[in-house]
Amino acid sequence: MPSRKLPQDRGFTLIEVMIAMTLVALMVVTTVMGVRSLAKSDLRSTASRMAGTIRYLFDRASTTGKVHRLVLDFDNGKFWAESSGDAFVFAAGKETEETRQKDAEKLAKEEEAKREAEEKEKFFGSSVIPSRYMPKPFVPTRAKFQATGEMVVRPVTLKSSVILADIYSPRLLAPLDSGKGYLYFFPLGMTEAAVIHLADKKRESFYSLLVHPLTGRVLVKSGLVEANTTEQVDDTGKVVAQ
């Protein structure tokens, strides 16, 4: 009886391999595009939310008579609102990393001196501390800011696909991209002219928030709008005569 031949294993043809590679490539491209689209959506929604917060704080400062500020925490990817009923003015000159460091050191010394004075008064009693009655040089009271606690502007933690890139306002010598940055709002209906940049993790996509100082209007633009650090411009980018 004749023997039966077993079918031989058939390999992939070149066309089949090319089709498979094409399908894999399409799946990869679709996945990447989907991730980028999601990141762009997160970026856009974050920019809109921050713009709404800025407009709210501008109005809130006018109605409450308190100084408000938007806090940008670059290192932890958060932003929130604070307010103060104390008088507040900007320090003279441009703010730099050196001036911020000196201010932090000065604040630490003030807090330490205050703590020591409170401990002495608690231990000895206020009536036996002669320095309490000695004349002292006038030192302006430092404004104390606290979180507003309002649900409308509760702290926001950015999604993992979004980062705070930087902030620039005329009081800064250069854009700030680390530590904490602030945008202030004053009771008489004024804020700082500022440019805030949000970006994706790879800094490939950007949203720019342009803040008008007199109206509190926020112009949100897709893309990177560079801050003009040498000339004074309005919110349309037109140079204003100085």
C-alpha positions as CSV (number, residue, x, y, z in Angstrom):
1,M,0.0,0.0,0.0
2,P,1.5,3.4,-1.0
3,S,2.6,5.6,1.9
4,R,0.8,8.9,2.6
5,K,2.9,12.0,2.3
6,L,2.6,14.4,5.2
7,P,2.0,18.1,4.2
8,Q,5.1,20.2,4.6
9,D,5.0,23.3,6.8
10,R,4.5,26.4,4.6
11,G,6.4,29.6,5.6
12,F,5.1,33.1,5.3
13,T,5.4,34.8,2.0
14,L,7.0,38.2,1.6
15,I,3.6,39.8,0.9
16,E,2.1,38.3,4.2
17,V,5.1,39.6,6.2
18,M,4.7,43.1,4.7
19,I,0.9,43.1,5.5
20,A,1.6,42.1,9.1
21,M,4.3,44.8,9.5
22,T,1.9,47.4,8.0
23,L,-0.9,46.4,10.4
24,V,1.6,46.6,13.4
25,A,2.8,50.0,12.2
26,L,-0.8,51.3,11.9
27,M,-1.6,50.1,15.4
28,V,1.4,51.9,16.8
29,V,0.6,55.1,14.9
30,T,-3.0,54.9,16.0
31,T,-2.0,54.4,19.7
32,V,0.5,57.3,19.6
33,M,-2.0,59.6,18.0
34,G,-4.6,58.6,20.6
35,V,-2.2,59.3,23.4
36,R,-1.2,62.7,21.9
37,S,-4.8,63.6,21.4
38,L,-5.6,62.8,25.0
39,A,-2.6,64.8,26.2
40,K,-3.7,67.7,24.0
41,S,-7.2,67.5,25.4
42,D,-5.9,67.5,29.0
43,L,-3.7,70.5,28.2
44,R,-6.6,72.4,26.7
45,S,-8.9,71.7,29.6
46,T,-6.2,72.7,32.1
47,A,-5.6,76.0,30.3
48,S,-9.4,76.7,30.3
49,R,-9.7,76.0,34.0
50,M,-6.7,78.1,34.9
51,A,-8.1,81.0,32.8
52,G,-11.4,80.7,34.6
53,T,-9.6,80.8,38.0
54,I,-7.7,84.0,37.0
55,R,-10.9,85.8,35.9
56,Y,-12.6,84.7,39.2
57,L,-9.7,86.0,41.3
58,F,-9.7,89.3,39.5
59,D,-13.4,89.8,40.3
60,R,-13.0,88.4,43.8
61,A,-10.3,90.8,44.7
62,S,-12.5,93.7,43.7
63,T,-15.6,92.5,45.6
64,T,-13.9,91.5,48.8
65,G,-11.3,94.3,49.1
66,K,-8.6,91.7,49.7
67,V,-5.4,91.0,47.8
68,H,-5.6,87.6,46.1
69,R,-2.9,85.6,44.3
70,L,-2.7,82.5,42.1
71,V,0.0,80.2,43.4
72,L,1.8,78.0,40.8
73,D,3.7,75.1,42.3
74,F,6.1,74.1,39.5
75,D,7.8,71.3,41.4
76,N,4.6,69.5,42.4
77,G,2.4,70.4,39.4
78,K,-0.3,72.2,41.4
79,F,-2.0,75.6,41.5
80,W,-4.4,77.2,44.0
81,A,-5.7,80.5,45.3
82,E,-4.7,82.5,48.4
83,S,-5.9,85.8,49.9
84,S,-4.7,88.4,52.4
85,G,-6.4,91.2,54.2
86,D,-3.1,92.9,54.9
87,A,-1.6,95.7,52.9
88,F,0.7,94.4,50.2
89,V,3.2,96.0,47.9
90,F,5.9,94.7,45.5
91,A,9.5,95.0,46.5
92,A,11.5,97.5,44.6
93,G,13.5,96.3,41.6
94,K,13.3,93.1,39.5
95,E,12.6,89.8,41.2
96,T,15.4,87.3,40.7
97,E,16.5,83.9,42.1
98,E,18.9,85.8,44.4
99,T,16.2,88.2,45.7
100,R,13.9,85.2,46.3
101,Q,16.6,83.4,48.3
102,K,17.3,86.5,50.4
103,D,13.6,87.0,51.1
104,A,13.2,83.4,52.2
105,E,16.2,83.8,54.5
106,K,14.8,87.0,55.9
107,L,11.4,85.4,56.5
108,A,13.1,82.4,58.3
109,K,14.9,84.9,60.6
110,E,11.7,86.8,61.3
111,E,9.9,83.6,62.2
112,E,12.7,82.4,64.4
113,A,12.9,85.8,66.2
114,K,9.1,85.7,66.7
115,R,9.2,82.2,68.1
116,E,12.0,83.1,70.6
117,A,10.1,86.2,71.7
118,E,7.0,84.2,72.3
119,E,9.0,81.6,74.3
120,K,10.6,84.3,76.5
121,E,7.3,85.9,77.2
122,K,5.7,82.6,78.0
123,F,8.5,81.7,80.4
124,F,9.3,85.0,82.1
125,G,6.0,86.9,81.6
126,S,5.7,90.1,79.5
127,S,6.2,92.5,82.5
128,V,9.8,91.4,83.1
129,I,11.2,91.7,79.6
130,P,12.6,95.3,79.3
131,S,13.1,95.1,75.6
132,R,9.4,94.9,75.2
133,Y,9.1,98.5,76.2
134,M,12.1,99.8,74.2
135,P,11.4,101.9,71.1
136,K,11.9,99.9,67.9
137,P,12.5,100.9,64.3
138,F,9.4,100.8,62.1
139,V,9.2,97.6,60.1
140,P,6.4,97.2,57.6
141,T,4.1,94.3,58.4
142,R,4.6,91.4,56.1
143,A,1.3,90.4,54.4
144,K,0.2,86.9,55.3
145,F,-1.6,84.9,52.7
146,Q,-3.8,81.9,53.4
147,A,-5.7,79.5,51.1
148,T,-9.1,80.9,50.3
149,G,-11.0,77.6,51.0
150,E,-13.6,78.5,48.4
151,M,-14.8,75.5,46.4
152,V,-14.7,77.5,43.2
153,V,-11.0,77.8,43.3
154,R,-10.0,74.7,45.3
155,P,-6.4,73.4,44.7
156,V,-5.9,71.7,41.4
157,T,-3.4,68.9,40.8
158,L,-2.4,68.7,37.2
159,K,-2.9,65.5,35.3
160,S,0.3,63.5,34.6
161,S,0.3,64.5,31.0
162,V,0.4,68.3,31.8
163,I,3.2,70.4,33.4
164,L,3.5,74.1,34.4
165,A,6.2,75.3,32.0
166,D,6.8,78.9,33.3
167,I,5.3,82.3,34.2
168,Y,6.6,85.7,33.3
169,S,5.5,89.2,34.5
170,P,7.3,92.5,34.3
171,R,8.4,92.3,37.9
172,L,10.4,89.2,37.1
173,L,13.9,89.5,35.5
174,A,13.3,86.3,33.6
175,P,10.5,83.7,33.3
176,L,10.1,81.5,36.4
177,D,9.9,77.8,36.0
178,S,10.7,76.2,39.4
179,G,9.7,76.6,43.0
180,K,6.5,78.7,43.4
181,G,5.4,81.5,41.2
182,Y,2.6,84.1,42.0
183,L,0.1,86.2,40.0
184,Y,-1.3,88.9,42.2
185,F,-4.8,90.6,42.1
186,F,-5.6,93.9,43.8
187,P,-8.8,95.3,45.3
188,L,-8.9,98.3,42.9
189,G,-9.4,96.1,39.9
190,M,-5.9,95.3,38.7
191,T,-3.7,92.4,38.2
192,E,-0.2,91.8,36.7
193,A,0.4,91.6,33.0
194,A,1.6,88.0,32.7
195,V,2.2,85.1,30.3
196,I,1.8,81.6,31.7
197,H,2.8,78.5,29.7
198,L,1.4,75.0,30.1
199,A,2.9,72.1,28.2
200,D,2.8,68.4,27.8
201,K,5.5,66.2,29.4
202,K,7.7,66.3,26.3
203,R,7.2,70.0,25.8
204,E,6.0,69.4,22.3
205,S,2.6,71.0,22.7
206,F,2.0,74.3,24.5
207,Y,-0.9,76.5,25.6
208,S,-0.2,80.2,26.4
209,L,-2.3,82.3,28.8
210,L,-2.0,86.0,28.3
211,V,-3.3,88.1,31.2
212,H,-4.4,91.7,30.7
213,P,-3.6,93.8,33.8
214,L,-6.6,96.2,33.7
215,T,-9.4,94.0,32.7
216,G,-8.3,90.6,34.0
217,R,-9.1,89.2,30.6
218,V,-7.2,86.0,29.7
219,L,-6.4,85.2,26.1
220,V,-5.8,81.5,25.7
221,K,-3.8,80.5,22.7
222,S,-2.7,77.1,21.4
223,G,1.1,77.1,20.9
224,L,4.0,78.8,22.6
225,V,3.6,82.6,22.7
226,E,7.0,83.9,23.9
227,A,6.9,86.6,26.6
228,N,8.3,89.9,25.5
229,T,10.9,90.6,28.2
230,T,12.3,93.8,26.7
231,E,9.3,95.9,25.6
232,Q,5.9,96.7,27.1
233,V,3.1,95.3,25.1
234,D,-0.7,95.0,25.4
235,D,-2.6,91.7,25.3
236,T,-2.7,91.8,21.5
237,G,1.1,91.9,21.3
238,K,1.2,95.5,20.2
239,V,4.2,97.5,21.6
240,V,3.0,100.2,24.0
241,A,5.0,103.5,24.1
242,Q,7.0,103.8,27.3
